[in-house]
Amino acid sequence: MDKDRMIGKWTEIKGHLQEAYGDLTDDEIEQAKGDRNQLEGVMQQKLGKTKDEARAAVDQILNKV
């Protein structure tokens, strides 16, 4: 998903992220708004995921929207 589509669907993506990963705060999710790499980085730091795990998690969320 390109950055423009990600920004356009951000509210929906954010909801799926909060549902799946309750440990992520609104502020942490909003930091990454529309930036996949930043979102993956937040997930790595906050949830202790590897880069590949974070990428797969983001892919899974994006496939839902």
Secondary structure, DSSP 8 states (H G I E B T S, - for coil): --HHHHHHTHHHHHHHHHHH-TTS-HHHHHHTTT-HHHHHHHHHHHH---HHHHHHHHHHHHHH-
